[in-house]
Amino acid sequence: MDHLEENGFAPTGEDMFMGLLVRFKLDNGVPRRMVSCHTALIDGYVIEGHVPARDIRRLLSERPDAVGLAVPGMPNGSPGMGPEEDREACDVFLIRNDGGWEVFSSYGEL
């Protein structure tokens, strides 16, 4: 949430019990293979995991017909997961409405 605030978003948070959180993710179209630790809703899209603010802005600008974005797991160096200089390679995935996904952007190791 700090990363989002630092980049001009105004996130709000709610703690949920694990079972309710998983149900929330699935009910909002996040495929099991795309699940991460945090889930957000913004302007009709789901943001799953530690998605960089620049990708959220791109999503909102391009407005693809999709569920949203996901960074599965918690890759080191992604927003909120340690310093960027320790970043491991990861992809941001666009979750399609049919339950599939495709690479939306990629971040290599530093």
Order of alpha helices (4+ residues) and beta strands (2+ residues): alpha-alpha-beta-beta-alpha-beta-beta-beta
